[in-house]
Amino acid sequence: MADLDNLPDELHNDAGSIRDEPLTGAYDGESDADNDATEAAVPAALAAAAERRRQLEEEDEYGAGAEERDYQAAGGYGDDDMDGGDGGDDDGRNYNPEYEQLKALWTSELACPELLPHDAENVSHNVEELARQEEFIEELLQRSKEQRQSREASGELAALMAQMAKMDLDRTRFLLVDLARTRMAKIENHALHNRTLVDRMTEEETSYLKQYGELLERHYRRTVLDHLPKEAWKKLDEPEMVDAPDLEQFVFCRVLETVQIDVTAEKKNLNDDIDEEEEDFGDNVQEHGEGSYLIVMYKNVKELVLDGRVELLM
């Protein structure tokens, strides 16, 4: 295989030998002008090749060293970057416990038919982290701009790191926004029922529930209740007037520690057409170990979900 790095030098040596050796064979009949043109063309090609090689060497020297300095200025190589470290998972990605906790909270809220308790500590931490990430991204973009202007470095690595940080920021922001949107939808869909769950809400959610409930009650009175006979009128807070979430909905969940689940009501609902005399299900309490995946009625694992012993999945 040819040595491409030494090719210009070899061409230069060959060109010297070409100029030293007399032209024979097919070139014997050519004019002296053609010979002069051939000799003039060879140095021009060599000069172009040598110039190209010099440019490549300069780019390699500038690019490798500058990008290395750029990365060191942006944070450098950590111990985890060099030896794999303990800060990542099997896929090489860094493990962020706060983000994973937020993701689990968002997943559980989506899968749960009722409103879950608000994790104010985790949400506030991620909101603060968003602000820090935005400042970090601005610093990286400014650093990239200054490096390009001063030609101290190419600035491409700082810009790339800014884009990666922006992707991580957008991912966290989506979880926070969609979590809030999901909780608001549950508050609106079961406003009267959620009056008993104010201990699971933030101050902003409680205020929103109060205002929304007042508007809803005013709407019901103007459109329906004020037009009904008094003997048929019922208060909005009577049990049959309150629309509650379906706690008998089946959910997909993972057991985080060994639990016992009573599935009596679940078996009856799945077998309504069987006479009670013919029912023979055996034990109604089932034990499930850590790591088990279940499809079960939500009301049978409700307390376990609230205690953090069972995690809802999608």
Short mmCIF file of the C-alpha atoms (twelve columns), coordinates in Angstrom:
data_MODEL
# 
_entry.id   MODEL 
# 
loop_
_atom_site.group_PDB 
_atom_site.id 
_atom_site.type_symbol 
_atom_site.label_atom_id 
_atom_site.label_alt_id 
_atom_site.label_comp_id 
_atom_site.label_asym_id 
_atom_site.label_seq_id 
_atom_site.Cartn_x 
_atom_site.Cartn_y 
_atom_site.Cartn_z 
_atom_site.pdbx_PDB_model_num 
ATOM 1   C CA . MET A 1   0.000   0.000   0.000   1 
ATOM 2   C CA . ALA A 2   1.322   3.416   -0.887  1 
ATOM 3   C CA . ASP A 3   2.510   5.750   1.860   1 
ATOM 4   C CA . LEU A 4   0.217   8.734   1.262   1 
ATOM 5   C CA . ASP A 5   1.955   10.881  3.865   1 
ATOM 6   C CA . ASN A 6   5.315   10.645  2.021   1 
ATOM 7   C CA . LEU A 7   3.785   10.789  -1.433  1 
ATOM 8   C CA . PRO A 8   4.707   14.466  -2.132  1 
ATOM 9   C CA . ASP A 9   8.363   13.741  -1.200  1 
ATOM 10  C CA . GLU A 10  8.408   10.688  -3.421  1 
ATOM 11  C CA . LEU A 11  6.886   12.699  -6.232  1 
ATOM 12  C CA . HIS A 12  9.543   15.343  -5.709  1 
ATOM 13  C CA . ASN A 13  12.321  12.756  -5.947  1 
ATOM 14  C CA . ASP A 14  10.747  11.178  -8.996  1 
ATOM 15  C CA . ALA A 15  10.433  14.578  -10.602 1 
ATOM 16  C CA . GLY A 16  14.154  15.173  -10.054 1 
ATOM 17  C CA . SER A 17  14.996  11.900  -11.682 1 
ATOM 18  C CA . ILE A 18  12.680  12.721  -14.556 1 
ATOM 19  C CA . ARG A 19  14.456  15.990  -15.140 1 
ATOM 20  C CA . ASP A 20  17.891  14.322  -14.932 1 
ATOM 21  C CA . GLU A 21  17.094  11.451  -17.301 1 
ATOM 22  C CA . PRO A 22  16.814  12.135  -21.023 1 
ATOM 23  C CA . LEU A 23  13.448  11.549  -22.616 1 
ATOM 24  C CA . THR A 24  13.515  8.532   -24.949 1 
ATOM 25  C CA . GLY A 25  11.117  6.319   -26.847 1 
ATOM 26  C CA . ALA A 26  7.906   7.998   -27.879 1 
ATOM 27  C CA . TYR A 27  9.248   11.379  -26.790 1 
ATOM 28  C CA . ASP A 28  12.279  11.328  -29.091 1 
ATOM 29  C CA . GLY A 29  10.307  12.891  -31.888 1 
ATOM 30  C CA . GLU A 30  8.730   15.647  -29.781 1 
ATOM 31  C CA . SER A 31  9.873   19.180  -30.000 1 
ATOM 32  C CA . ASP A 32  11.967  20.939  -27.405 1 
ATOM 33  C CA . ALA A 33  8.968   23.144  -26.563 1 
ATOM 34  C CA . ASP A 34  6.952   20.104  -25.517 1 
ATOM 35  C CA . ASN A 35  9.793   18.926  -23.319 1 
ATOM 36  C CA . ASP A 36  10.020  22.340  -21.649 1 
ATOM 37  C CA . ALA A 37  6.234   22.290  -20.993 1 
ATOM 38  C CA . THR A 38  6.458   18.835  -19.394 1 
ATOM 39  C CA . GLU A 39  9.326   19.887  -17.152 1 
ATOM 40  C CA . ALA A 40  7.417   23.048  -16.154 1 
ATOM 41  C CA . ALA A 41  4.225   21.139  -15.369 1 
ATOM 42  C CA . VAL A 42  5.875   18.737  -12.917 1 
ATOM 43  C CA . PRO A 43  7.154   21.387  -10.475 1 
ATOM 44  C CA . ALA A 44  3.716   23.056  -10.514 1 
ATOM 45  C CA . ALA A 45  1.987   19.781  -9.527  1 
ATOM 46  C CA . LEU A 46  4.573   19.161  -6.836  1 
ATOM 47  C CA . ALA A 47  4.146   22.654  -5.473  1 
ATOM 48  C CA . ALA A 48  0.371   22.172  -5.289  1 
ATOM 49  C CA . ALA A 49  0.776   18.808  -3.526  1 
ATOM 50  C CA . ALA A 50  3.287   20.249  -1.070  1 
ATOM 51  C CA . GLU A 51  1.010   23.196  -0.310  1 
ATOM 52  C CA . ARG A 52  -1.932  20.853  0.257   1 
ATOM 53  C CA . ARG A 53  0.131   18.719  2.607   1 
ATOM 54  C CA . ARG A 54  1.219   21.791  4.573   1 
ATOM 55  C CA . GLN A 55  -2.401  22.911  4.921   1 
ATOM 56  C CA . LEU A 56  -3.452  19.487  6.161   1 
ATOM 57  C CA . GLU A 57  -0.643  19.455  8.714   1 
ATOM 58  C CA . GLU A 58  -1.649  22.911  9.963   1 
ATOM 59  C CA . GLU A 59  -5.310  21.917  10.192  1 
ATOM 60  C CA . ASP A 60  -4.400  18.752  12.068  1 
ATOM 61  C CA . GLU A 61  -2.171  20.664  14.464  1 
ATOM 62  C CA . TYR A 62  -4.774  23.382  15.011  1 
ATOM 63  C CA . GLY A 63  -7.813  21.117  15.088  1 
ATOM 64  C CA . ALA A 64  -6.572  18.419  17.476  1 
ATOM 65  C CA . GLY A 65  -4.881  20.726  19.927  1 
ATOM 66  C CA . ALA A 66  -7.546  23.403  19.795  1 
ATOM 67  C CA . GLU A 67  -10.426 20.984  20.256  1 
ATOM 68  C CA . GLU A 68  -8.582  19.422  23.175  1 
ATOM 69  C CA . ARG A 69  -8.111  22.840  24.761  1 
ATOM 70  C CA . ASP A 70  -11.732 23.654  23.931  1 
ATOM 71  C CA . TYR A 71  -12.970 20.543  25.728  1 
ATOM 72  C CA . GLN A 72  -10.691 21.180  28.703  1 
ATOM 73  C CA . ALA A 73  -12.014 24.758  28.910  1 
ATOM 74  C CA . ALA A 74  -15.571 23.465  28.800  1 
ATOM 75  C CA . GLY A 75  -15.031 21.114  31.692  1 
ATOM 76  C CA . GLY A 76  -12.290 18.713  30.712  1 
ATOM 77  C CA . TYR A 77  -12.161 14.992  31.071  1 
ATOM 78  C CA . GLY A 78  -13.443 13.621  34.306  1 
ATOM 79  C CA . ASP A 79  -12.418 10.358  35.869  1 
ATOM 80  C CA . ASP A 80  -15.681 8.801   34.723  1 
ATOM 81  C CA . ASP A 81  -14.977 9.847   31.135  1 
ATOM 82  C CA . MET A 82  -11.564 8.162   31.110  1 
ATOM 83  C CA . ASP A 83  -12.225 4.843   32.859  1 
ATOM 84  C CA . GLY A 84  -15.978 4.391   32.563  1 
ATOM 85  C CA . GLY A 85  -16.504 5.411   36.194  1 
ATOM 86  C CA . ASP A 86  -19.474 4.613   38.360  1 
ATOM 87  C CA . GLY A 87  -21.541 7.590   37.259  1 
ATOM 88  C CA . GLY A 88  -23.177 5.872   34.281  1 
ATOM 89  C CA . ASP A 89  -25.314 2.892   33.447  1 
ATOM 90  C CA . ASP A 90  -24.500 -0.069  31.241  1 
ATOM 91  C CA . ASP A 91  -25.209 1.985   28.111  1 
ATOM 92  C CA . GLY A 92  -22.585 4.577   29.044  1 
ATOM 93  C CA . ARG A 93  -25.136 7.252   29.863  1 
ATOM 94  C CA . ASN A 94  -24.819 9.277   33.047  1 
ATOM 95  C CA . TYR A 95  -27.410 8.380   35.683  1 
ATOM 96  C CA . ASN A 96  -29.292 11.381  37.065  1 
ATOM 97  C CA . PRO A 97  -31.364 10.284  40.091  1 
ATOM 98  C CA . GLU A 98  -33.407 13.495  40.185  1 
ATOM 99  C CA . TYR A 99  -34.357 13.164  36.519  1 
ATOM 100 C CA . GLU A 100 -35.199 9.463   36.887  1 
ATOM 101 C CA . GLN A 101 -37.362 10.256  39.903  1 
ATOM 102 C CA . LEU A 102 -39.166 12.967  37.942  1 
ATOM 103 C CA . LYS A 103 -39.687 10.562  35.043  1 
ATOM 104 C CA . ALA A 104 -41.150 7.929   37.407  1 
ATOM 105 C CA . LEU A 105 -43.435 10.564  38.936  1 
ATOM 106 C CA . TRP A 106 -44.656 11.623  35.480  1 
ATOM 107 C CA . THR A 107 -45.237 8.015   34.403  1 
ATOM 108 C CA . SER A 108 -47.217 7.195   37.553  1 
ATOM 109 C CA . GLU A 109 -49.369 10.305  37.159  1 
ATOM 110 C CA . LEU A 110 -50.232 9.382   33.591  1 
ATOM 111 C CA . ALA A 111 -51.091 5.793   34.483  1 
ATOM 112 C CA . CYS A 112 -53.041 6.523   37.666  1 
ATOM 113 C CA . PRO A 113 -56.801 7.173   37.380  1 
ATOM 114 C CA . GLU A 114 -56.806 9.552   40.369  1 
ATOM 115 C CA . LEU A 115 -54.662 12.491  41.439  1 
ATOM 116 C CA . LEU A 116 -51.425 11.439  43.133  1 
ATOM 117 C CA . PRO A 117 -49.596 13.397  45.856  1 
ATOM 118 C CA . HIS A 118 -47.444 16.216  44.551  1 
ATOM 119 C CA . ASP A 119 -43.675 15.763  44.985  1 
ATOM 120 C CA . ALA A 120 -42.770 19.382  45.644  1 
ATOM 121 C CA . GLU A 121 -39.127 18.677  46.514  1 
ATOM 122 C CA . ASN A 122 -38.306 16.844  43.298  1 
ATOM 123 C CA . VAL A 123 -40.199 19.277  41.070  1 
ATOM 124 C CA . SER A 124 -38.595 22.346  42.651  1 
ATOM 125 C CA . HIS A 125 -35.141 20.771  42.322  1 
ATOM 126 C CA . ASN A 126 -35.638 20.141  38.601  1 
ATOM 127 C CA . VAL A 127 -36.993 23.666  38.079  1 
ATOM 128 C CA . GLU A 128 -33.855 25.079  39.691  1 
ATOM 129 C CA . GLU A 129 -31.744 22.745  37.566  1 
ATOM 130 C CA . LEU A 130 -33.398 24.147  34.436  1 
ATOM 131 C CA . ALA A 131 -32.276 27.645  35.372  1 
ATOM 132 C CA . ARG A 132 -28.695 26.452  35.942  1 
ATOM 133 C CA . GLN A 133 -28.681 24.600  32.624  1 
ATOM 134 C CA . GLU A 134 -29.889 27.682  30.758  1 
ATOM 135 C CA . GLU A 135 -27.017 29.713  32.238  1 
ATOM 136 C CA . PHE A 136 -24.550 26.948  31.352  1 
ATOM 137 C CA . ILE A 137 -25.794 26.858  27.747  1 
ATOM 138 C CA . GLU A 138 -25.404 30.626  27.414  1 
ATOM 139 C CA . GLU A 139 -21.838 30.382  28.725  1 
ATOM 140 C CA . LEU A 140 -20.991 27.647  26.220  1 
ATOM 141 C CA . LEU A 141 -22.435 29.583  23.288  1 
ATOM 142 C CA . GLN A 142 -20.578 32.730  24.330  1 
ATOM 143 C CA . ARG A 143 -17.348 30.757  24.735  1 
ATOM 144 C CA . SER A 144 -17.782 29.219  21.288  1 
ATOM 145 C CA . LYS A 145 -18.317 32.661  19.765  1 
ATOM 146 C CA . GLU A 146 -15.233 34.119  21.454  1 
ATOM 147 C CA . GLN A 147 -13.047 31.182  20.398  1 
ATOM 148 C CA . ARG A 148 -14.101 31.519  16.766  1 
ATOM 149 C CA . GLN A 149 -13.383 35.234  16.798  1 
ATOM 150 C CA . SER A 150 -9.983  34.937  18.490  1 
ATOM 151 C CA . ARG A 151 -9.074  31.728  16.592  1 
ATOM 152 C CA . GLU A 152 -7.798  30.337  19.886  1 
ATOM 153 C CA . ALA A 153 -9.920  27.270  19.120  1 
ATOM 154 C CA . SER A 154 -12.538 26.262  16.577  1 
ATOM 155 C CA . GLY A 155 -15.400 26.595  19.071  1 
ATOM 156 C CA . GLU A 156 -17.171 23.605  17.544  1 
ATOM 157 C CA . LEU A 157 -16.884 21.436  20.651  1 
ATOM 158 C CA . ALA A 158 -18.352 24.126  22.912  1 
ATOM 159 C CA . ALA A 159 -21.239 24.570  20.463  1 
ATOM 160 C CA . LEU A 160 -21.800 20.809  20.378  1 
ATOM 161 C CA . MET A 161 -21.855 20.633  24.169  1 
ATOM 162 C CA . ALA A 162 -24.377 23.491  24.207  1 
ATOM 163 C CA . GLN A 163 -26.651 21.564  21.832  1 
ATOM 164 C CA . MET A 164 -26.435 18.438  23.973  1 
ATOM 165 C CA . ALA A 165 -27.204 20.412  27.124  1 
ATOM 166 C CA . LYS A 166 -30.143 22.023  25.311  1 
ATOM 167 C CA . MET A 167 -31.541 18.586  24.432  1 
ATOM 168 C CA . ASP A 168 -31.307 17.524  28.072  1 
ATOM 169 C CA . LEU A 169 -32.979 20.770  29.164  1 
ATOM 170 C CA . ASP A 170 -35.854 20.304  26.698  1 
ATOM 171 C CA . ARG A 171 -36.369 16.737  27.905  1 
ATOM 172 C CA . THR A 172 -36.672 17.849  31.539  1 
ATOM 173 C CA . ARG A 173 -38.898 20.788  30.628  1 
ATOM 174 C CA . PHE A 174 -41.266 18.491  28.728  1 
ATOM 175 C CA . LEU A 175 -41.680 16.212  31.765  1 
ATOM 176 C CA . LEU A 176 -42.417 19.161  34.055  1 
ATOM 177 C CA . VAL A 177 -44.914 20.757  31.677  1 
ATOM 178 C CA . ASP A 178 -46.713 17.522  30.838  1 
ATOM 179 C CA . LEU A 179 -46.862 16.556  34.528  1 
ATOM 180 C CA . ALA A 180 -48.539 19.862  35.355  1 
ATOM 181 C CA . ARG A 181 -50.889 19.519  32.355  1 
ATOM 182 C CA . THR A 182 -51.912 15.999  33.413  1 
ATOM 183 C CA . ARG A 183 -52.633 17.075  36.987  1 
ATOM 184 C CA . MET A 184 -54.690 20.050  35.786  1 
ATOM 185 C CA . ALA A 185 -56.762 17.775  33.549  1 
ATOM 186 C CA . LYS A 186 -57.522 15.493  36.495  1 
ATOM 187 C CA . ILE A 187 -58.519 18.460  38.645  1 
ATOM 188 C CA . GLU A 188 -60.925 19.687  35.977  1 
ATOM 189 C CA . ASN A 189 -62.395 16.275  35.160  1 
ATOM 190 C CA . HIS A 190 -63.258 15.482  38.785  1 
ATOM 191 C CA . ALA A 191 -63.411 18.897  40.406  1 
ATOM 192 C CA . LEU A 192 -66.052 18.032  43.011  1 
ATOM 193 C CA . HIS A 193 -64.358 14.773  43.975  1 
ATOM 194 C CA . ASN A 194 -60.928 16.400  44.253  1 
ATOM 195 C CA . ARG A 195 -62.153 18.670  47.059  1 
ATOM 196 C CA . THR A 196 -61.283 15.759  49.360  1 
ATOM 197 C CA . LEU A 197 -57.749 15.523  47.942  1 
ATOM 198 C CA . VAL A 198 -56.474 19.042  48.582  1 
ATOM 199 C CA . ASP A 199 -53.703 17.578  50.749  1 
ATOM 200 C CA . ARG A 200 -52.198 16.130  47.552  1 
ATOM 201 C CA . MET A 201 -52.121 19.498  45.753  1 
ATOM 202 C CA . THR A 202 -49.885 22.521  45.700  1 
ATOM 203 C CA . GLU A 203 -51.168 25.930  46.745  1 
ATOM 204 C CA . GLU A 204 -51.539 26.927  43.099  1 
ATOM 205 C CA . GLU A 205 -53.537 23.778  42.308  1 
ATOM 206 C CA . THR A 206 -55.796 24.311  45.334  1 
ATOM 207 C CA . SER A 207 -56.475 27.896  44.261  1 
ATOM 208 C CA . TYR A 208 -57.196 26.750  40.709  1 
ATOM 209 C CA . LEU A 209 -59.570 24.042  41.985  1 
ATOM 210 C CA . LYS A 210 -61.487 26.608  44.047  1 
ATOM 211 C CA . GLN A 211 -61.903 29.018  41.146  1 
ATOM 212 C CA . TYR A 212 -62.765 26.270  38.674  1 
ATOM 213 C CA . GLY A 213 -65.262 24.716  41.113  1 
ATOM 214 C CA . GLU A 214 -67.053 28.033  41.589  1 
ATOM 215 C CA . LEU A 215 -67.349 28.514  37.829  1 
ATOM 216 C CA . LEU A 216 -68.576 24.945  37.387  1 
ATOM 217 C CA . GLU A 217 -71.213 25.242  40.098  1 
ATOM 218 C CA . ARG A 218 -72.450 28.565  38.690  1 
ATOM 219 C CA . HIS A 219 -72.719 26.985  35.244  1 
ATOM 220 C CA . TYR A 220 -74.705 23.995  36.546  1 
ATOM 221 C CA . ARG A 221 -77.117 26.260  38.427  1 
ATOM 222 C CA . ARG A 222 -77.797 28.515  35.459  1 
ATOM 223 C CA . THR A 223 -78.221 25.766  32.914  1 
ATOM 224 C CA . VAL A 224 -79.875 22.944  34.894  1 
ATOM 225 C CA . LEU A 225 -80.490 23.223  38.629  1 
ATOM 226 C CA . ASP A 226 -82.402 26.505  38.661  1 
ATOM 227 C CA . HIS A 227 -84.865 25.065  36.138  1 
ATOM 228 C CA . LEU A 228 -85.679 21.895  38.078  1 
ATOM 229 C CA . PRO A 229 -88.614 21.551  40.510  1 
ATOM 230 C CA . LYS A 230 -87.566 22.004  44.091  1 
ATOM 231 C CA . GLU A 231 -88.596 18.475  45.017  1 
ATOM 232 C CA . ALA A 232 -86.276 17.121  42.307  1 
ATOM 233 C CA . TRP A 233 -83.404 19.443  43.146  1 
ATOM 234 C CA . LYS A 234 -80.334 17.887  44.669  1 
ATOM 235 C CA . LYS A 235 -77.223 19.479  46.014  1 
ATOM 236 C CA . LEU A 236 -74.089 19.194  43.962  1 
ATOM 237 C CA . ASP A 237 -72.119 17.647  46.816  1 
ATOM 238 C CA . GLU A 238 -74.423 14.668  47.263  1 
ATOM 239 C CA . PRO A 239 -72.627 11.376  46.492  1 
ATOM 240 C CA . GLU A 240 -74.688 10.535  43.412  1 
ATOM 241 C CA . MET A 241 -73.956 13.979  41.981  1 
ATOM 242 C CA . VAL A 242 -70.172 13.708  42.304  1 
ATOM 243 C CA . ASP A 243 -68.227 12.300  39.347  1 
ATOM 244 C CA . ALA A 244 -65.348 10.263  40.800  1 
ATOM 245 C CA . PRO A 245 -62.450 8.605   38.950  1 
ATOM 246 C CA . ASP A 246 -62.752 4.930   38.091  1 
ATOM 247 C CA . LEU A 247 -60.676 3.186   40.743  1 
ATOM 248 C CA . GLU A 248 -61.571 -0.211  39.273  1 
ATOM 249 C CA . GLN A 249 -59.515 0.558   36.205  1 
ATOM 250 C CA . PHE A 250 -56.756 -1.954  35.507  1 
ATOM 251 C CA . VAL A 251 -53.190 -0.666  35.643  1 
ATOM 252 C CA . PHE A 252 -49.764 -2.039  34.743  1 
ATOM 253 C CA . CYS A 253 -47.335 -1.868  37.648  1 
ATOM 254 C CA . ARG A 254 -44.020 -3.109  39.009  1 
ATOM 255 C CA . VAL A 255 -43.499 -4.368  42.552  1 
ATOM 256 C CA . LEU A 256 -40.633 -2.585  44.314  1 
ATOM 257 C CA . GLU A 257 -40.703 -4.781  47.419  1 
ATOM 258 C CA . THR A 258 -42.523 -7.943  48.402  1 
ATOM 259 C CA . VAL A 259 -46.236 -7.219  48.895  1 
ATOM 260 C CA . GLN A 260 -49.517 -9.032  49.429  1 
ATOM 261 C CA . ILE A 261 -52.480 -8.028  47.253  1 
ATOM 262 C CA . ASP A 262 -56.113 -8.884  47.913  1 
ATOM 263 C CA . VAL A 263 -57.768 -9.646  44.555  1 
ATOM 264 C CA . THR A 264 -61.225 -10.614 45.846  1 
ATOM 265 C CA . ALA A 265 -63.070 -7.723  44.212  1 
ATOM 266 C CA . GLU A 266 -61.082 -8.182  41.024  1 
ATOM 267 C CA . LYS A 267 -62.145 -11.818 40.630  1 
ATOM 268 C CA . LYS A 268 -65.781 -11.003 41.250  1 
ATOM 269 C CA . ASN A 269 -65.759 -8.254  38.617  1 
ATOM 270 C CA . LEU A 270 -64.171 -10.571 36.068  1 
ATOM 271 C CA . ASN A 271 -66.694 -13.337 36.788  1 
ATOM 272 C CA . ASP A 272 -70.028 -11.594 37.337  1 
ATOM 273 C CA . ASP A 273 -71.888 -14.343 35.478  1 
ATOM 274 C CA . ILE A 274 -70.768 -17.073 37.913  1 
ATOM 275 C CA . ASP A 275 -72.971 -17.921 40.878  1 
ATOM 276 C CA . GLU A 276 -71.466 -17.381 44.280  1 
ATOM 277 C CA . GLU A 277 -72.009 -21.072 45.072  1 
ATOM 278 C CA . GLU A 278 -69.860 -22.043 42.120  1 
ATOM 279 C CA . GLU A 279 -66.990 -19.664 42.948  1 
ATOM 280 C CA . ASP A 280 -63.882 -21.454 44.068  1 
ATOM 281 C CA . PHE A 281 -60.874 -19.208 43.598  1 
ATOM 282 C CA . GLY A 282 -58.800 -20.453 46.499  1 
ATOM 283 C CA . ASP A 283 -56.761 -17.812 48.353  1 
ATOM 284 C CA . ASN A 284 -57.752 -14.235 47.535  1 
ATOM 285 C CA . VAL A 285 -54.536 -12.770 48.945  1 
ATOM 286 C CA . GLN A 286 -51.582 -13.165 46.614  1 
ATOM 287 C CA . GLU A 287 -47.944 -12.473 47.413  1 
ATOM 288 C CA . HIS A 288 -45.697 -10.913 44.789  1 
ATOM 289 C CA . GLY A 289 -41.957 -10.504 45.138  1 
ATOM 290 C CA . GLU A 290 -39.745 -7.576  44.246  1 
ATOM 291 C CA . GLY A 291 -39.408 -7.041  40.501  1 
ATOM 292 C CA . SER A 292 -42.746 -8.635  39.627  1 
ATOM 293 C CA . TYR A 293 -44.868 -7.021  36.902  1 
ATOM 294 C CA . LEU A 294 -48.629 -7.059  37.346  1 
ATOM 295 C CA . ILE A 295 -51.824 -6.029  35.607  1 
ATOM 296 C CA . VAL A 296 -54.194 -5.427  38.485  1 
ATOM 297 C CA . MET A 297 -57.190 -3.331  39.484  1 
ATOM 298 C CA . TYR A 298 -55.976 0.030   40.766  1 
ATOM 299 C CA . LYS A 299 -58.018 0.039   43.964  1 
ATOM 300 C CA . ASN A 300 -56.281 -3.218  45.007  1 
ATOM 301 C CA . VAL A 301 -52.841 -1.556  44.893  1 
ATOM 302 C CA . LYS A 302 -53.868 2.011   45.707  1 
ATOM 303 C CA . GLU A 303 -52.365 2.048   49.199  1 
ATOM 304 C CA . LEU A 304 -49.241 0.283   47.970  1 
ATOM 305 C CA . VAL A 305 -48.762 2.926   45.269  1 
ATOM 306 C CA . LEU A 306 -49.166 5.747   47.790  1 
ATOM 307 C CA . ASP A 307 -46.665 4.040   50.112  1 
ATOM 308 C CA . GLY A 308 -44.122 3.691   47.294  1 
ATOM 309 C CA . ARG A 309 -44.066 -0.109  47.375  1 
ATOM 310 C CA . VAL A 310 -45.598 -0.452  43.902  1 
ATOM 311 C CA . GLU A 311 -44.744 1.702   40.887  1 
ATOM 312 C CA . LEU A 312 -47.197 2.380   38.074  1 
ATOM 313 C CA . LEU A 313 -45.946 1.953   34.516  1 
ATOM 314 C CA . MET A 314 -47.252 2.616   31.022  1 
# 
